[in-house]
């Protein structure tokens, strides 16, 4: 029997200074929750997920620029695997970023 390969899911947190200090201290917990969620959803490839904490004005700019919605929102997610797969199916099978999640705090 072959050994089951362990997948690597890297979770990167950006702009943590925007978080309240009590939550900022919980960075490891945030990473673990993201990893467990991806695994429970059946994600089985090595990947990286970027979580970017942002402000209301910043997320509104992102929403307007990339999604053509000129309004505030709590969360915006971009799935790079789907975008890259449409451009080059070979890229979708290699280790790459899974995507970005912008969270307004």
Secondary structure, DSSP 8 states (H G I E B T S, - for coil): --------EEEEEE-GGGS-HHHHTTHHHHHHHHHHHHHHTT--S-EEEEEEEE-HHHHHHHHHHHH---S--SEEEEEHHHHHHHH-TTGGGSSEEEEEEEEE-
